[in-house]
Amino acid sequence: MKNKIPINISCFFLVFLFLLTPLLYTHAATVINSLTLFIVVFGFYFAGAAMLLPVNKDGLLSNISHAAVSVFIGGLIYSMLVFFSANATTLLILLLVITIVLLFIFRSRTHWSYSLGAVSIVAFLVAILVIVLISSSDINRQFTALQPGSDCYGNDDYFFTSIVASIRHGSIFNAAYEVGSPLNYQVLGFFIPALLANVLGISSHLALWCMSGPFYTLVTLLLCYEVCYYQLKEKVSRSNYGFAALSLLMPVLLAPLHPLYLAKGNIKNFIFNGMGYLVPAGTITYPISIAMFLFCLLLFSAIDWKDNRVSAAKIFFTICLSLIVIGKVPFYACFVLFIGIIVLKRLLFDKEKITAYLPYVGSSVLLSCVLFKVCMGQRTGGVTFFSYGYLAAQFAEWCHKSSTGFINNILIIGIIILTFLLWAGLRLLGLLALARSKNAMLREFSFAAIITLTGITLFVSFLHMQIKDNYGNLLQDSTFNIQQFIRSAFYILTIVASIGILHLFYSGLYKGVYLRSAIIITTAWCCISFSTTVNNAIQTYRIPPCAQLPWYTDNYNRLKAGKYNDGLIAVNPGSQYGIMLAASDYGKYWTAFDRSGFANYNGSIKNEYRWIVFRSLLAHPQEQYLDLMKSDGVNYIISTPADTTELLKASIAFPNLLHKVSDDKWVYELE
């Protein structure tokens, strides 16, 4: 097994079936795309396993985790082919050729096995249980072959799908929802679904929400087990099924109390209703970032940093840490701080050499800056500054106090501390267990997690983020997004605390009354947490699925048939309908939504005039607005239920410039 690529056929089939299930469930599976998926997933698996060959020494990953992580890494690598060609046939041929070449090169270094192992079965089944519980909202609303055009979805759902629709056409600088504008978003989680959508011939929605989203969660959960096992491998064995199950469940069972509900007097939802702080809950960008974090943490723990020789694990760590910046920026900031604290402690107190860390941490920061510049550096109009008051004002509003005055400030600081203690909940027990551990690395994790949460909270307490136009006018204050920094710090805290709870149970260092009390408290907490999670899932599954709007269905089918694809399409920038249509994978869009509203994701003011022109046309139909749209390449305007009357008036006023397409209820053509 040494220096051989471990390919486990049974584990491969488990991962393949996991990715195939959404296609079967949504009736989108055909014989062709099922066979294609089989080829693609195996290509991902072998390429990723080959990359992991110098890293997965001494069985760093169990069979099932190795298979999932390999598919994940291989998927990220192969997804870059989208930028070479967006053609499905070309992509599949390239993937096949590369896979065959790799099989030939490593033919003598590949170890084929078929034994699944009981631990792999337990880990896989428990992971599926957790996914069903914490992803109930997504499963209930998102498990459809096509994204319903309905207002029951939030802006994120359509926006994220439109990012996949953009990348699958081979560019991050030409957003589907606003042609000519860069994506300017954290794109790491959207590469794999873009490739899957193209190769399998399915919708971006299906590739993202039904296939990639649950897969990212699966990888994250399995890596939770791997990180916990590595830290306690001297005390437990791979055959300890209880430990494997708890490693997967603990990040979810350590659900926090929700102080905001308590402040509002909502006692019913106060107990364990902080669902957004579970690992790996959150929008599509969080699970992939947490997965990268866990893999980095595993590598960081396994690397002998006192050995100055360059190793594959150190290079892997450097690259993976850098990639988090285009996965979730707040999470990247928290993880860099977390690692920085540990490194600083080792330099100051353990007298380790800075040269052991500086080349890799420094290279990682440099690479992350390059990635950030390429993927998000086209943004303009953003203003970031530090000013007193945002977090304090927010907490003051919760407790109906003034955010000014010395006494009030002391009171608010106390409330923030109390809030964080409630949010931490049982995780405090895990942090305390690690703080008392004889293992130096576990103690580092505990203190680094606490300092990270404290430091990030202080940082964002004064951080303000605004978006302004060319004239300095405020378009949107996005300072509310600072909560994502605190949320990211809590994700790290949860993972570290999970290790702490398991250390408490399995290390053998704690006995007697202390251990029995800890077990009773943890069991009671986890039972209540589990029942709350199950109840939330049941309530979510009872919600009727989203209805399909005739407007969306009509336009989707016409665009899919190839109509109106010979020019740019304008869609009402002030209506959510625009982003719904942009998420349909078809058509080239001139604009999709109003930048001054909540849906301001693009952040670019490069094409700000577009939505101004459209809004002006709807408010005061004039010939000049139609001329501006036509001169900018617009051939068609798709009306929505929100603007049918206005566009009809414009077509009547200027029949030589704008007329409704015959036999089409919604589309107007510009002459």
C-alpha positions as CSV (number, residue, x, y, z in Angstrom):
1,M,0.0,0.0,0.0
2,K,2.9,2.4,0.5
3,N,3.3,4.8,-2.3
4,K,0.3,3.3,-4.1
5,I,-3.0,5.0,-5.1
6,P,-5.7,3.3,-3.0
7,I,-8.8,2.9,-5.2
8,N,-11.7,1.3,-3.4
9,I,-14.4,0.3,-5.8
10,S,-17.1,-0.1,-3.1
11,C,-16.5,3.4,-1.8
12,F,-16.4,4.8,-5.3
13,F,-19.9,3.3,-5.9
14,L,-21.2,4.8,-2.7
15,V,-20.1,8.3,-3.8
16,F,-21.4,7.7,-7.3
17,L,-24.8,6.6,-6.1
18,F,-24.9,9.6,-3.8
19,L,-24.5,11.9,-6.8
20,L,-26.8,9.9,-9.0
21,T,-29.7,9.9,-6.5
22,P,-30.8,13.5,-7.2
23,L,-31.0,12.7,-10.9
24,L,-33.2,9.7,-10.2
25,Y,-35.3,11.6,-7.6
26,T,-36.0,14.5,-10.0
27,H,-36.6,12.1,-13.0
28,A,-33.7,13.8,-14.8
29,A,-31.7,10.6,-15.1
30,T,-31.3,9.2,-18.5
31,V,-29.2,6.2,-19.5
32,I,-26.8,8.5,-21.2
33,N,-26.2,11.0,-18.4
34,S,-26.1,8.2,-15.8
35,L,-23.3,6.5,-17.7
36,T,-21.7,9.9,-18.3
37,L,-21.9,10.6,-14.5
38,F,-20.2,7.3,-13.8
39,I,-17.3,8.1,-16.1
40,V,-17.0,11.7,-14.7
41,V,-17.1,10.6,-11.1
42,F,-14.5,7.9,-11.7
43,G,-12.3,10.5,-13.5
44,F,-12.7,12.8,-10.5
45,Y,-11.9,10.0,-8.1
46,F,-8.7,8.8,-9.8
47,A,-7.4,12.2,-10.5
48,G,-8.0,13.3,-6.9
49,A,-6.5,10.1,-5.5
50,A,-3.4,10.6,-7.6
51,M,-3.1,14.1,-6.2
52,L,-3.5,12.8,-2.7
53,L,-0.9,10.1,-3.2
54,P,2.0,11.9,-1.4
55,V,-0.4,13.3,1.2
56,N,-2.5,10.3,2.3
57,K,0.5,8.5,3.8
58,D,-0.1,6.1,6.7
59,G,-3.8,6.0,6.1
60,L,-4.5,9.7,6.9
61,L,-8.0,9.3,5.5
62,S,-10.3,6.3,5.8
63,N,-11.6,4.6,2.7
64,I,-14.9,6.4,2.4
65,S,-13.4,9.8,3.3
66,H,-10.6,9.2,0.9
67,A,-13.1,8.5,-1.9
68,A,-15.2,11.5,-1.2
69,V,-12.3,13.9,-0.8
70,S,-10.6,12.5,-4.0
71,V,-13.8,13.1,-6.0
72,F,-14.0,16.6,-4.5
73,I,-10.4,17.5,-5.3
74,G,-10.6,15.8,-8.7
75,G,-13.8,17.7,-9.5
76,L,-12.2,21.0,-8.7
77,I,-9.2,20.2,-11.0
78,Y,-11.3,18.9,-13.9
79,S,-13.8,21.8,-13.6
80,M,-11.1,24.1,-14.9
81,L,-11.7,22.5,-18.3
82,V,-14.8,24.6,-18.5
83,F,-12.6,27.6,-19.2
84,F,-11.0,25.7,-22.1
85,S,-14.2,24.7,-23.7
86,A,-17.9,24.8,-22.7
87,N,-18.9,22.2,-25.2
88,A,-20.2,19.0,-23.4
89,T,-18.7,16.6,-26.0
90,T,-15.3,18.3,-25.9
91,L,-15.3,18.4,-22.1
92,L,-16.1,14.7,-21.8
93,I,-13.4,13.7,-24.4
94,L,-10.8,15.8,-22.5
95,L,-11.8,14.2,-19.2
96,L,-11.7,10.7,-20.7
97,V,-8.3,11.3,-22.3
98,I,-6.7,12.7,-19.1
99,T,-8.2,9.9,-17.0
100,I,-6.9,7.2,-19.4
101,V,-3.4,8.8,-19.4
102,L,-3.4,8.9,-15.6
103,L,-4.5,5.3,-15.4
104,F,-1.6,4.4,-17.7
105,I,1.0,6.4,-15.9
106,F,0.0,5.1,-12.4
107,R,-1.0,1.5,-13.6
108,S,1.8,-0.1,-11.5
109,R,1.2,2.2,-8.5
110,T,-2.5,1.7,-8.1
111,H,-3.9,-0.6,-5.4
112,W,-7.4,-1.8,-6.2
113,S,-9.6,-3.0,-3.3
114,Y,-13.3,-3.9,-2.9
115,S,-13.8,-4.3,0.9
116,L,-16.0,-1.6,2.2
117,G,-15.5,-1.9,5.9
118,A,-18.1,-1.4,8.6
119,V,-16.8,2.0,9.6
120,S,-17.3,3.3,6.1
121,I,-20.9,2.1,6.1
122,V,-21.6,3.7,9.5
123,A,-20.0,7.0,8.5
124,F,-21.8,7.1,5.2
125,L,-25.2,6.3,6.7
126,V,-24.8,8.8,9.6
127,A,-23.7,11.5,7.2
128,I,-26.8,10.9,5.1
129,L,-29.0,11.2,8.2
130,V,-27.4,14.5,9.1
131,I,-27.8,15.8,5.6
132,V,-31.5,14.9,5.6
133,L,-32.0,16.7,8.9
134,I,-30.0,19.9,8.4
135,S,-30.7,20.3,4.7
136,S,-34.4,19.8,4.9
137,S,-35.2,23.3,3.7
138,D,-33.0,22.9,0.6
139,I,-34.2,19.3,-0.1
140,N,-37.9,20.4,0.2
141,R,-37.6,23.4,-2.1
142,Q,-34.6,22.7,-4.3
143,F,-34.8,19.1,-5.2
144,T,-36.3,19.7,-8.7
145,A,-34.9,19.3,-12.1
146,L,-35.6,22.9,-12.9
147,Q,-35.7,25.9,-10.6
148,P,-39.3,27.0,-10.1
149,G,-39.9,30.6,-11.0
150,S,-41.6,31.6,-7.7
151,D,-41.4,34.3,-5.1
152,C,-41.1,31.6,-2.4
153,Y,-37.4,31.5,-3.2
154,G,-34.9,34.0,-1.8
155,N,-32.6,36.1,-4.0
156,D,-29.6,33.9,-3.0
157,D,-31.2,30.8,-4.6
158,Y,-31.5,32.4,-8.0
159,F,-28.3,34.3,-7.8
160,F,-26.2,31.3,-7.0
161,T,-27.8,29.3,-9.8
162,S,-27.1,32.2,-12.2
163,I,-23.4,32.0,-11.2
164,V,-23.3,28.4,-12.3
165,A,-25.0,29.4,-15.5
166,S,-22.3,32.0,-16.0
167,I,-19.3,29.8,-15.3
168,R,-20.6,26.9,-17.4
169,H,-20.2,29.2,-20.4
170,G,-16.5,29.5,-19.7
171,S,-16.0,32.9,-18.0
172,I,-16.1,34.6,-14.7
173,F,-16.0,38.0,-16.4
174,N,-19.2,37.8,-18.3
175,A,-22.1,37.2,-15.8
176,A,-25.2,35.6,-17.3
177,Y,-27.4,38.0,-15.3
178,E,-25.6,41.1,-16.7
179,V,-23.5,40.5,-19.9
180,G,-20.2,42.4,-19.8
181,S,-20.0,42.4,-16.0
182,P,-17.7,40.2,-13.9
183,L,-19.2,37.8,-11.3
184,N,-17.3,39.5,-8.4
185,Y,-18.4,36.7,-6.1
186,Q,-16.8,33.9,-4.1
187,V,-16.8,31.3,-6.9
188,L,-15.1,28.2,-5.5
189,G,-18.3,26.3,-4.9
190,F,-19.6,26.8,-8.4
191,F,-16.9,25.3,-10.5
192,I,-17.9,21.6,-10.0
193,P,-21.6,22.2,-10.7
194,A,-20.8,24.2,-13.8
195,L,-18.9,21.2,-15.2
196,L,-21.6,18.7,-14.2
197,A,-24.3,20.9,-15.8
198,N,-22.5,21.0,-19.1
199,V,-21.3,17.4,-19.3
200,L,-24.6,15.9,-18.1
201,G,-26.8,18.3,-20.0
202,I,-28.8,19.3,-17.0
203,S,-29.9,22.6,-15.5
204,S,-27.5,24.7,-13.4
205,H,-30.1,24.5,-10.6
206,L,-30.0,20.7,-10.6
207,A,-26.2,20.6,-10.8
208,L,-25.8,23.0,-7.9
209,W,-28.6,22.5,-5.4
210,C,-29.4,18.8,-5.9
211,M,-26.0,17.4,-6.6
212,S,-23.1,19.6,-5.6
213,G,-24.7,21.1,-2.4
214,P,-25.4,17.8,-0.7
215,F,-22.0,16.4,-1.9
216,Y,-20.1,19.4,-0.3
217,T,-22.0,18.6,2.9
218,L,-21.1,14.9,2.7
219,V,-17.4,15.8,2.3
220,T,-17.5,18.2,5.2
221,L,-19.1,15.7,7.6
222,L,-16.7,13.0,6.7
223,L,-13.8,15.3,7.2
224,C,-15.2,16.2,10.6
225,Y,-14.7,12.5,11.5
226,E,-11.2,12.5,10.1
227,V,-10.1,15.5,12.0
228,C,-11.6,14.2,15.3
229,Y,-10.0,10.7,14.7
230,Y,-6.6,12.1,13.9
231,Q,-6.5,14.1,17.2
232,L,-7.5,11.0,19.2
233,K,-6.1,8.1,17.2
234,E,-3.9,7.1,20.1
235,K,-7.0,6.5,22.2
236,V,-9.5,5.1,19.7
237,S,-9.4,2.7,16.7
238,R,-10.9,2.9,13.2
239,S,-13.3,0.1,14.2
240,N,-14.9,2.2,16.9
241,Y,-18.3,2.8,15.4
242,G,-19.6,4.9,18.2
243,F,-16.7,7.3,17.9
244,A,-17.3,7.5,14.1
245,A,-21.0,8.2,14.6
246,L,-20.4,10.8,17.3
247,S,-17.7,12.6,15.2
248,L,-20.3,13.1,12.5
249,L,-23.2,14.0,14.8
250,M,-21.4,16.2,17.3
251,P,-21.1,19.4,15.2
252,V,-24.8,19.3,14.7
253,L,-25.8,18.2,18.2
254,L,-23.8,21.1,19.8
255,A,-26.5,23.4,18.5
256,P,-26.6,26.8,20.4
257,L,-29.3,28.6,22.3
258,H,-30.6,31.5,20.3
259,P,-30.4,34.7,22.4
260,L,-32.2,36.9,19.8
261,Y,-35.4,34.9,20.4
262,L,-34.9,35.3,24.1
263,A,-34.5,39.1,23.7
264,K,-37.8,39.1,21.8
265,G,-39.5,37.0,24.4
266,N,-39.9,34.0,22.0
267,I,-39.1,31.3,24.5
268,K,-40.4,28.5,22.2
269,N,-37.7,29.2,19.6
270,F,-35.0,30.2,22.1
271,I,-34.0,26.6,22.9
272,F,-31.5,25.2,20.3
273,N,-32.8,27.2,17.4
274,G,-29.5,28.6,16.2
275,M,-29.7,26.3,13.1
276,G,-27.6,28.6,11.0
277,Y,-24.6,28.0,13.4
278,L,-24.6,24.2,12.9
279,V,-21.8,22.6,10.9
280,P,-22.0,22.5,7.9
281,A,-25.2,24.5,7.6
282,G,-25.3,27.8,5.7
283,T,-25.5,28.8,2.0
284,I,-23.7,26.9,-0.7
285,T,-20.4,28.8,0.0
286,Y,-20.1,27.7,3.6
287,P,-19.9,23.9,3.3
288,I,-17.2,24.0,0.6
289,S,-15.2,26.5,2.7
290,I,-15.6,24.4,5.9
291,A,-14.5,21.3,3.9
292,M,-11.4,23.1,2.8
293,F,-10.8,24.3,6.3
294,L,-11.1,20.8,7.8
295,F,-8.7,19.4,5.2
296,C,-6.2,22.2,5.9
297,L,-6.6,21.6,9.6
298,L,-5.9,17.9,9.1
299,L,-2.8,18.6,7.0
300,F,-1.6,21.3,9.5
301,S,-1.9,18.7,12.3
302,A,-0.1,16.0,10.4
303,I,2.8,18.1,9.2
304,D,6.1,18.1,11.1
305,W,6.8,21.8,10.9
306,K,10.1,21.4,12.7
307,D,11.3,19.5,9.6
308,N,12.5,22.3,7.2
309,R,12.2,20.0,4.1
310,V,9.6,20.9,1.5
311,S,6.8,18.3,1.5
312,A,3.7,17.7,-0.6
313,A,1.5,18.1,2.5
314,K,2.9,21.6,3.1
315,I,2.3,22.6,-0.6
316,F,-1.2,21.1,-0.4
317,F,-1.9,23.1,2.8
318,T,-0.6,26.3,1.2
319,I,-2.9,25.9,-1.9
320,C,-6.0,24.8,0.0
321,L,-5.7,27.6,2.5
322,S,-5.5,30.1,-0.3
323,L,-8.5,28.7,-2.1
324,I,-10.8,29.4,0.9
325,V,-10.6,33.1,0.0
326,I,-12.7,32.5,-3.1
327,G,-14.9,30.1,-1.1
328,K,-16.0,32.4,1.7
329,V,-14.0,35.5,2.5
330,P,-15.2,35.9,6.2
331,F,-14.3,32.2,6.8
332,Y,-10.9,32.8,5.2
333,A,-10.2,35.7,7.5
334,C,-11.2,33.6,10.6
335,F,-9.1,30.6,9.6
336,V,-6.0,32.8,8.8
337,L,-6.4,34.3,12.2
338,F,-6.8,30.9,13.8
339,I,-3.7,29.5,12.2
340,G,-1.8,32.7,12.8
341,I,-2.5,32.5,16.5
342,I,-1.2,29.0,16.7
343,V,1.9,29.8,14.7
344,L,2.6,32.9,16.8
345,K,2.3,30.9,20.0
346,R,4.8,28.3,18.7
347,L,7.2,31.1,17.7
348,L,7.0,33.0,21.0
349,F,6.6,30.2,23.6
350,D,7.9,27.0,21.9
351,K,10.9,28.8,20.3
352,E,10.2,27.3,16.9
353,K,11.8,28.9,13.9
354,I,9.9,31.4,11.8
355,T,11.5,30.0,8.7
356,A,9.5,26.7,9.2
357,Y,6.2,28.6,8.6
358,L,6.9,31.8,6.8
359,P,7.5,30.4,3.3
360,Y,4.2,28.6,3.3
361,V,1.9,31.0,5.2
362,G,3.4,33.9,3.2
363,S,3.0,32.1,-0.1
364,S,-0.6,31.2,0.9
365,V,-1.4,34.9,1.6
366,L,0.2,36.0,-1.6
367,L,-1.7,33.4,-3.7
368,S,-4.9,34.3,-2.0
369,C,-4.4,38.0,-2.9
370,V,-3.9,36.9,-6.5
371,L,-7.0,34.7,-6.5
372,F,-9.1,37.5,-4.8
373,K,-7.9,40.0,-7.4
374,V,-8.7,37.8,-10.3
375,C,-12.1,36.6,-9.1
376,M,-13.3,39.6,-7.2
377,G,-11.0,42.5,-8.1
378,Q,-13.2,43.9,-10.8
379,R,-15.5,45.3,-8.2
380,T,-15.8,49.1,-8.0
381,G,-17.8,51.5,-5.9
382,G,-17.2,49.7,-2.7
383,V,-16.1,51.7,0.4
384,T,-14.8,50.0,3.5
385,F,-14.0,52.0,6.6
386,F,-13.8,51.7,10.4
387,S,-16.2,53.6,12.5
388,Y,-17.6,53.2,16.0
389,G,-21.0,51.8,16.6
390,Y,-22.4,49.1,14.2
391,L,-22.3,46.0,16.5
392,A,-23.0,48.0,19.6
393,A,-25.9,49.8,17.9
394,Q,-27.3,46.4,16.8
395,F,-27.2,44.9,20.3
396,A,-28.5,48.2,21.8
397,E,-31.5,47.9,19.5
398,W,-32.1,44.3,20.6
399,C,-32.2,45.4,24.2
400,H,-34.0,48.7,23.6
401,K,-31.0,50.8,24.9
402,S,-29.1,53.7,23.6
403,S,-25.7,52.9,22.0
404,T,-24.2,56.0,23.5
405,G,-23.0,56.8,27.0
406,F,-20.4,55.0,29.2
407,I,-22.9,53.1,31.3
408,N,-24.9,51.9,28.3
409,N,-21.7,50.8,26.5
410,I,-20.6,48.7,29.5
411,L,-24.1,47.2,29.6
412,I,-24.0,46.4,25.9
413,I,-20.6,44.8,26.2
414,G,-22.0,42.6,29.0
415,I,-24.9,41.7,26.8
416,I,-22.6,40.8,23.9
417,I,-20.5,38.5,26.2
418,L,-23.7,36.9,27.6
419,T,-25.0,36.4,24.1
420,F,-21.8,34.7,23.0
421,L,-21.8,32.5,26.0
422,L,-25.4,31.4,25.1
423,W,-24.4,30.9,21.5
424,A,-21.4,28.8,22.6
425,G,-23.6,26.7,24.9
426,L,-22.3,23.2,25.5
427,R,-19.3,24.0,23.3
428,L,-17.7,25.7,26.3
429,L,-17.4,22.2,27.9
430,G,-15.4,21.0,24.9
431,L,-13.2,24.0,24.9
432,L,-12.5,23.6,28.6
433,A,-11.6,19.9,28.1
434,L,-9.1,20.9,25.4
435,A,-7.7,23.7,27.5
436,R,-6.9,21.1,30.2
437,S,-5.5,18.5,27.8
438,K,-1.9,17.3,28.0
439,N,-1.7,17.5,24.2
440,A,-0.1,20.8,23.3
441,M,-1.8,20.9,19.9
442,L,-5.3,20.5,21.4
443,R,-4.6,23.2,23.9
444,E,-3.6,25.4,20.9
445,F,-6.8,24.7,19.1
446,S,-8.9,25.7,22.2
447,F,-7.2,29.0,22.9
448,A,-6.9,29.9,19.1
449,A,-10.6,29.3,18.6
450,I,-11.5,31.6,21.6
451,I,-9.1,34.3,20.5
452,T,-10.3,34.1,16.9
453,L,-13.9,34.6,18.0
454,T,-12.9,37.5,20.2
455,G,-10.6,39.1,17.7
456,I,-13.0,38.8,14.8
457,T,-15.8,40.3,16.9
458,L,-13.7,43.3,17.9
459,F,-12.6,43.7,14.2
460,V,-16.1,43.7,12.8
461,S,-17.5,45.8,15.6
462,F,-16.0,48.8,13.8
463,L,-16.1,47.6,10.2
464,H,-18.5,49.4,7.8
465,M,-19.1,48.3,4.2
466,Q,-20.9,50.5,1.7
467,I,-21.4,50.7,-2.0
468,K,-21.6,54.0,-3.7
469,D,-22.2,55.2,-7.3
470,N,-20.0,57.4,-9.5
471,Y,-21.2,60.5,-7.7
472,G,-20.6,59.2,-4.2
473,N,-24.2,58.5,-3.5
474,L,-24.9,55.6,-1.2
475,L,-26.5,52.7,-3.1
476,Q,-26.4,50.1,-0.4
477,D,-25.0,49.7,3.1
478,S,-23.9,46.0,3.3
479,T,-22.5,46.3,6.8
480,F,-25.0,43.7,8.0
481,N,-22.7,41.2,6.3
482,I,-20.2,41.5,9.1
483,Q,-22.3,38.9,10.9
484,Q,-20.8,36.4,8.5
485,F,-17.4,36.9,10.1
486,I,-18.8,36.1,13.6
487,R,-20.7,33.1,12.2
488,S,-17.5,31.8,10.5
489,A,-15.7,32.1,13.9
490,F,-18.5,30.1,15.5
491,Y,-18.1,27.4,12.9
492,I,-14.4,27.0,13.8
493,L,-15.4,27.1,17.5
494,T,-18.0,24.3,16.9
495,I,-15.4,22.0,15.2
496,V,-12.8,22.6,17.9
497,A,-15.4,22.0,20.7
498,S,-16.5,18.7,19.0
499,I,-12.9,17.5,19.3
500,G,-13.0,18.6,22.9
501,I,-16.2,16.7,23.8
502,L,-14.8,13.5,22.2
503,H,-11.5,14.1,23.9
504,L,-13.4,14.3,27.2
505,F,-15.1,10.9,26.5
506,Y,-12.3,8.9,24.9
507,S,-9.0,10.2,26.2
508,G,-9.2,8.3,29.5
509,L,-7.9,11.4,31.4
510,Y,-11.3,12.1,33.0
511,K,-12.9,9.7,35.4
512,G,-15.4,9.5,38.3
513,V,-18.0,12.2,39.1
514,Y,-16.5,14.7,36.6
515,L,-16.8,12.3,33.6
516,R,-20.3,11.0,34.6
517,S,-21.6,14.6,35.0
518,A,-20.2,15.6,31.7
519,I,-21.8,12.5,30.0
520,I,-25.2,13.3,31.6
521,I,-25.1,17.0,30.6
522,T,-23.9,16.2,27.1
523,T,-26.5,13.5,26.6
524,A,-29.3,15.7,27.8
525,W,-28.2,18.6,25.7
526,C,-27.8,16.5,22.6
527,C,-31.1,14.8,23.0
528,I,-32.9,18.1,23.1
529,S,-30.8,19.4,20.2
530,F,-31.5,16.3,18.2
531,S,-35.3,16.5,18.8
532,T,-35.3,20.2,17.9
533,T,-33.4,19.5,14.7
534,V,-35.8,16.6,13.8
535,N,-38.8,18.8,14.6
536,N,-37.5,21.6,12.4
537,A,-36.9,19.1,9.6
538,I,-40.4,17.7,9.9
539,Q,-41.9,21.2,9.8
540,T,-39.9,22.1,6.7
541,Y,-40.9,19.0,4.9
542,R,-44.6,19.8,5.6
543,I,-44.3,23.1,3.7
544,P,-45.8,22.8,0.2
545,P,-43.3,22.9,-2.6
546,C,-42.9,26.1,-4.6
547,A,-45.4,26.6,-7.3
548,Q,-44.2,27.0,-10.9
549,L,-45.1,30.4,-12.4
550,P,-46.5,30.3,-15.9
551,W,-44.3,33.3,-16.8
552,Y,-41.1,31.4,-16.0
553,T,-42.2,28.2,-17.7
554,D,-43.3,29.9,-20.9
555,N,-40.0,31.8,-21.2
556,Y,-37.8,28.9,-20.2
557,N,-39.3,26.6,-22.8
558,R,-39.0,29.2,-25.6
559,L,-35.4,30.1,-24.7
560,K,-34.5,26.4,-24.4
561,A,-35.9,25.9,-27.9
562,G,-33.3,28.4,-29.1
563,K,-35.6,31.4,-29.6
564,Y,-34.3,34.9,-28.8
565,N,-30.7,33.7,-28.5
566,D,-29.5,35.8,-31.3
567,G,-29.0,38.9,-29.2
568,L,-29.1,40.4,-25.8
569,I,-32.2,40.2,-23.7
570,A,-33.3,42.8,-21.2
571,V,-35.4,41.9,-18.1
572,N,-36.9,44.2,-15.6
573,P,-34.0,45.2,-13.3
574,G,-36.4,46.2,-10.5
575,S,-38.1,42.8,-10.3
576,Q,-37.0,39.5,-8.9
577,Y,-38.4,37.9,-12.0
578,G,-35.2,39.0,-13.8
579,I,-32.9,36.9,-11.8
580,M,-35.3,34.0,-12.0
581,L,-35.0,34.0,-15.8
582,A,-31.2,34.5,-15.7
583,A,-31.1,31.3,-13.7
584,S,-32.6,29.3,-16.5
585,D,-29.2,28.8,-18.4
586,Y,-30.5,30.2,-21.7
587,G,-30.2,33.6,-23.3
588,K,-27.7,36.4,-23.0
589,Y,-28.9,39.0,-20.6
590,W,-28.3,42.8,-20.6
591,T,-29.5,43.3,-17.1
592,A,-31.2,41.3,-14.4
593,F,-31.9,43.3,-11.2
594,D,-31.7,46.7,-9.6
595,R,-28.3,47.4,-8.0
596,S,-29.7,49.8,-5.4
597,G,-31.8,47.1,-3.8
598,F,-31.0,44.2,-1.5
599,A,-30.2,42.0,-4.5
600,N,-27.0,43.9,-5.2
601,Y,-24.5,41.1,-5.6
602,N,-22.5,42.1,-8.6
603,G,-21.2,45.2,-6.9
604,S,-20.0,46.7,-10.3
605,I,-21.0,50.2,-11.4
606,K,-19.5,49.5,-14.8
607,N,-22.9,49.0,-16.4
608,E,-25.0,51.0,-13.9
609,Y,-26.6,53.0,-16.7
610,R,-28.4,49.8,-17.9
611,W,-30.8,49.5,-15.1
612,I,-31.2,53.3,-14.9
613,V,-32.2,53.2,-18.6
614,F,-34.7,50.4,-18.1
615,R,-36.3,51.9,-15.0
616,S,-36.5,55.2,-16.8
617,L,-38.2,53.5,-19.7
618,L,-40.8,51.9,-17.4
619,A,-41.5,55.1,-15.5
620,H,-41.5,57.6,-18.5
621,P,-41.5,55.9,-21.9
622,Q,-39.3,57.9,-24.3
623,E,-37.6,57.1,-27.6
624,Q,-34.1,57.9,-26.3
625,Y,-34.2,55.0,-23.8
626,L,-35.1,52.5,-26.5
627,D,-32.3,53.9,-28.7
628,L,-29.8,53.5,-25.9
629,M,-30.9,49.9,-25.3
630,K,-30.7,49.1,-29.0
631,S,-27.3,50.7,-29.4
632,D,-26.0,48.6,-26.6
633,G,-27.0,45.4,-28.3
634,V,-30.4,44.7,-26.9
635,N,-32.7,42.8,-29.3
636,Y,-35.4,41.6,-27.0
637,I,-37.2,42.7,-23.9
638,I,-39.0,40.1,-21.8
639,S,-41.8,41.6,-19.8
640,T,-42.8,40.3,-16.4
641,P,-46.2,40.3,-14.6
642,A,-44.9,43.5,-12.8
643,D,-44.3,45.6,-15.9
644,T,-46.7,44.3,-18.6
645,T,-48.7,47.5,-18.7
646,E,-45.7,49.8,-18.9
647,L,-44.1,47.9,-21.8
648,L,-47.4,47.7,-23.7
649,K,-47.7,51.5,-23.4
650,A,-44.1,51.9,-24.7
651,S,-44.8,49.7,-27.7
652,I,-48.0,51.6,-28.5
653,A,-46.1,55.0,-28.2
654,F,-43.2,53.9,-30.4
655,P,-44.5,51.1,-32.7
656,N,-41.5,51.6,-35.1
657,L,-39.0,50.8,-32.3
658,L,-40.8,48.3,-30.1
659,H,-43.3,45.6,-30.9
660,K,-44.6,42.4,-29.3
661,V,-43.4,39.2,-30.9
662,S,-46.3,37.4,-32.5
663,D,-47.6,34.3,-30.7
664,D,-45.6,35.3,-27.6
665,K,-47.2,36.7,-24.5
666,W,-44.2,38.2,-22.9
667,V,-41.5,39.1,-25.5
668,Y,-41.0,42.4,-27.3
669,E,-38.5,43.0,-30.1
670,L,-36.6,46.1,-30.7
671,E,-36.4,47.2,-34.3
